[in-house]
Amino acid sequence: MNVSNLLVWLNFFVADVRDGLGPFMGVFLQNHGFGEAQIGLIHTITHLLALSLSIPFGILIDKTPHKKPLIAFCIALIMIFCILNLFFPHFYFTLLAQSAIALSGVFLAPAFAAITLGIVGYRDYPLQCARNEAYKHAGSVFGAVLCFIFAFYFGIASVFVITACLGGISLVILGCIKQGSIDDKIACGASSRNILPSGFFIVFFDKSVLFVSFLMFCFHLSNAAMLPLLSQRAFTLGIDTSGAHAAATIIIAQTTMIFTAFLSGKYISADSQNPSNIESHKTSDTPAKREIYTQNLRVYFWLLCACFVALIVRGVIAAFFDGIGGMVFVQVLDGVGAGIIGVILPIFIMIILKGSGHINTGLSIALTSGGIGGALSGSIAGYFAQYYGYDFAYLFLASIAFAGLLILFVGHRAIRIFH
């Protein structure tokens, strides 16, 4: 099996590992006497800890030549703490275990992006990112269905075993990737010339990176709460009290993301197969190269627009249509927006920071901004849903997406990010 295929299968099997037990964790803890407040506190602490160390992890990934061993360490850590938590379901140990799992998961996202770039290079990176993302979503569906079936027949403890087994398969696949196949210089986006990269702090002042990071904040602030609100409203209206509705929404969205990721990759790859298309704007010193580069970035502009438009329409439909048909269409749009974002973000950051040696630092900044938006989304939307109703909450989330779209249109001209 060639290395590019190993990468996609690694993403497939690790998809359900990087988040530990995911939604099953709350059920497990409730079965062991944990209250809602305790579960919420654990979730908040681990989430904040992961966000606080996301950017330092990105800096580490750019600097270290030991990316593959660190990925293996993180996967093994998740496996170990999942199994230990099964036998020691106490508050402080659970907090320790879930913190280790959250930190490992936040490290894996930029680390996978780095080894992908280091293996396939700039030319094939767009298509490989799309394949990775599609297989990741397929792995999420596979893992969720597998965990649901085993939990139904053998109890919640079986989910721990499944997570550990999927982690073991991931380690085997990772072991098949030879260390020598990863070019550490390309993996961090260092210049091909023998020039030492400048300090990582320059990324924090890069207008393009900051602009994309703010767009990610807006997108996830609008997007993150929509799915939970959909399930909560279905429960409130008596449409579903078994959880089947929630499971269906996840499967619809994830399945759509698979196809969206593939199509986005094909679309981007068609523009990037010409080696000139990945020339950095900092080195595009001829009119011909600048025009090719501009055309390439316009692809990302329109794809970003599509993400925000899908999110706006999704919020409006969710506000006014609460039936099964509305739910299906809403979740298809979820798959479209999230599927595109997952593909284009690492590629766009690569194009912006190519030659700087700090691509993964920039990616971590954008992911952290999105994480902050996602963390705030639930609280804000929950407040509006409780005091003003679900319809108003959805319209409010759609208005955030509309604001993000306006910022995209106005801001890209101001800083000339796509020019």
N, C-alpha and C positions, 0 to 999 in steps of 0.2 A: 504494500500500500504506500502511495507516495505521501510526502509530508503534508501537502495541502489537504488531502483526505483525512489524514490523522488529526489535523487541526479541527476540522468540522465535527468529527466524532468525539473529540475531546470536549468541544463545546456542547455537544448533545448530552453526554453523560454527566458533565459537571453542572449542567443547568439546574438540576434539582438538588445539587449538593451545596452550592455556594450560599444558599439562604438557610441551610440547616433544615429544620422541620417545617419552616414556613407557617402556614395557618394551623397545622396540626399541633404546634407547640402549645397554643393557648388551651386546646382541648385537653392535652396531656396534663398541663399544670392544674387545670380545674379539677381533673380527676384525682389530683393529689392535694386538694384542699386549698389551692391558691385562690385568692379573691381577685376580682376585676382590677382593684387598685394596685395590687402587687404585680399582676401581669402587665398592667399599663406602665408601672414604674420601671420594670425590667426592660420593656420595649423602649421607653424613652431614654433611659441611661445608655443602653447599647447603641441606639440610633445616634445619639449625640456624640458618643465616643467614636463611632465609625466615621461620622462627618468630620470630626476634629482632626483625625489622622489621615484622611483621604489624600490631601495635598502632599503631606510629607511622604506618604507611600509613593505617590507619583514621582517625586524627586528621587527617592531611593531607586525606583525602577529605571529611571534615566541614567543613574550613576553606576549601578551594579552590573557586572557581567554574569551574575549568578541568578538570572531570572528563573530558569527552569528548576533548580533546586528549591528556590523560595516558593514557587507555585506548588511543588510537591509537598513542601512543609505545610502550606496553608490548607491544602486538601486533606492531608493526614490529620492536621489539627481539628478540622471540622468533624472528621470521622471519629476521632478519639473522644472529643467532648460530647458528641451526640450519644455515643454508647455509654459514657460515664454518667451523663445526665439521666439516662434511663434508670440507673441503679442508685443515683444520689439526687433525687428530686427535692432538694432543699433550697430555700430562697437564696442564700449566699453562694452556694455552689452553682445554682442555675444562673445567677447573675454573672458569675465568672465564666461559665461555659458559653452562655449566649454572647458575652462580650468578645470572647475569643473567636466565636463563629462569625460575628458581625465584622470584626476587624479582618479576618481572613477573606470574607466575601468582598469587602471593599478593596482589598489588595488585588484580588483576582481580575477585576474588570480591566484596569489599565495594564496589568501584567499580560493578559491574553492579547490585548491590542499590540503590546510591544513585541511579543514573540512572533505574532502574525506578520507584523511589518518586517521584523528581522529575518523571517524565513522567506516570504514571497517577494519582498522588495516593493518599491514605490509603484511600479507599473501594474502589478497584479493585486495590489492592496485593496482597491475598491471592490472588485468582484469577490475576493476572499472574505472581506468584511461582511458582505451580503450573505455569502454562504454560511459563515460562522453564525450570523444572527438568525438566519432561517433555521439552522440545525439547533440552535439554542432554544428557540421557541418550540420546535418539535420535541426537544428533550423535556421541556417544561410540561407539555401536554402528556407525554409518555410517563413522566414521573408522577404527575398528579393522578392519572388514571390508575397507575400501578399502586400508589399509596392508598387510594380510595378503596380499591378492591381488597387489598390485604388488610387494611384497617377494618373493613366491614366484616371480613370472615375471621380474622385472627386477632383483632384488637389493635389499639393505638401503638403498642410496643413494636409491632411489626414494621412500622414506619421508620423507626430508628435503624432497624436491620437493613431495610431497603436503602436508606441514605448511605449507610456504611458500605454496602455492596456496590452502589453506583460510584461512590468515591474510590473504591478499590479498582473498579474497571477504568476509571479516569486515570489513576496512577499508572496502570499498565500501559494505556495508550500514550501517556506522557513519556513513559520510559522508552517507548519506541521512537520518539523524536530525538535524533542525535543532537548533542550540544553544539557540534560543529556546524549544524545547519542554520543556527541562529547568528546572524550578523549583528553584533551588539552596537556597532556604529550606526547602522541603518535603523535599528530598533528604537533608538532615541532620537533619530532625525538629525544626527550630526552631519556636518559638511563633509563632502567627499574629498575636499582638499585637506591638507594637513594643518588645519587651524583649530586651536583649542576653542571649545564652545564658551560663550560668555556666561556670566553667572545666571543661575536660574531665576533670580529676582526680576530679570527683564520681562519674563512672561507675565508677571503680575501687572505690568504697565503696558502690555501690548493691547492696543485699542481693539483689534479684531477679536482677540481671545476674550476680552472683557465683554464685548458686545454679544458674542455667541453665548457666553456664560449667562448674561442677563436674559437672553431669549430662552435658554434652558430653564431658568428660574420661572419665567412667565408660563412656559409650557407646562411644567410639572405642577405649578401652583394651581393652574386651571384643570389639569388632567387627573391628578392623583386621587382626588376625592370622588370623582364621578362614578367609578365602579362600586365602591362601598355604599354610596348613596343609592345606587340602583338596587342593590340587594336589600338595603334597609327599607326602602320604600315598598318593595315587593312584599316584605314581611309585614309591614304596617298595614298594607291594603289587603292582606290575606291571600295574595297571589301565590305565595310559597312560604311554607313554614318548615320545610324539610331540609333546605339547603341545596336542593336540586337546581333551583333557579340560579343561585350563586355559582354553582359548578358549571352550568350551561353558559353563563356570561363569560367565564374565564376561558372555556374551551373555544367559544366563538371568536373571542378576541385573539387568542394565541394562534388559532388556525389561520385567521386572516393575516396575522403578522408574518407567518411563514411565507405566504405568497407575496405579500407586500415587500418583504426583504429581498426575495429573489428578483422581483421586477425592478425594484430600485437599484439593485446591483447591476442588472443588465443595462439599465438606462444610463447609469453613471459610467459603467465600464466602456460603453460604446464611445463616450467622449474622452476617456482617459487612456485608451489603448495607444494613441499616438504619444510617444515619449515626450514630445514637446508640451503636452497638456499638463504635465505635472511639474513644469518649471515654476519655481517660486517667483512671486511678484518682485521679490527683492533682487532677483538676478535676471529678470526679464528685461534686458536692456536694449531690445530692438522692437520696433513697432509690430513686427510679425509675431514675435513671442508674446508681447503684451496682449495682442488681440486674441491669440489662442488661449492664453491664461484667463482672460476676461470671459470668453465664451464658456470655458470650463466652470468658472465660479457661478455663472448665471444659472447653471443646472441646479446648484445647491440653493440658490435664492428661490427658485420656483418650487423646489421640493420643500423648503422650509415654509413657504407660503401655503402649500398644500396641507402641511401638518396643522397649521393654525386654522385654516378654513375648515378642515375636517373636525377640529375640536369645537369651533363655533357652532357648526351645524349639529354636531352631536349634543351640545348643551341645550340648544333650542328644541330639538326633537325630544330629548329626555324630559324637558319641562312640560311639554304639551301632549305627549303620547306615552301612557304608562302601561299599554298592553304588551303582549308577547311580540307582536310585529315591530313595535317601536323599540323594544329591548334588543331584538336581533340587529336592527339597522344601527342602533346606537353602538353596539359592540363591534360591528363591522368597521364603523368609523374609528373606534378605539384602536383596532388592529392596524388601520391605515396610518393614523398619526404616529402611534408608538413604533410601528414597524419601520417607517421612514426615518424617524429620529435615531433609532438604534443603529441604522446603517450609516447615515451621512455624518453623524457627529464625529466619530474617530477619523473619518476620511477628511473632513473639512479641517479639523485641527491639524492633521498631518500636512495638508497643503499650506496652511497658514504658517506653521512653525518648521517646515522642512529646511534643514540647514542650521537650525539653532541648537540642536542637541538636547532640547527640552520638550519634545512632543508629548510625552506622558505626563509631565507636570501640567501642561496646558489642558490635556484631557481630564486630569483629575480636578482642575479648577472648574471646568464646565460641569463635570459630574457632581461635584460638591454643591455648586449653585443649584442644579436640578434637585439634588437631595434636600436642600433647605426649602425650596419651593414645595416639594412633595410633603415635607414634614409639616409645613404651615397649612397646606391645603385642607387636610382633614378637620383641623380645629376651626378654621374660618367657615368652611362649608357646613360643618356640623352646627355651628352657631346659627347660621342663616336658616338651615333646615328646621331647627327646633323652634325658633321664634317667628319665622316668616313663612315657613313651608318649603317643601321640596322643590316646587316650581321656581320659587324665587332663588333658591340656592343654585339650581342649575343655570338660571339666567345670569346670576352673578358670576359663576365660573366661566360661562360663555363670554361674558364681558371682559374678563381677564384675558382670554384668548384673543378677543378683538383688539384689546389694547396692545398685546404682544405683536399682532399683525401690523398695527399702525406703527409701532416702534421699529419693526423690521423694515417697513417701507421708507420711513423717514430717516432712520438711523443709518441704513446702508448707503444712503446718498451723502450723509454728513461725513462719515468716516471713510467712504469709498471702499468698503470691504469687498464688494463684488465688482470693482472696476479696476 
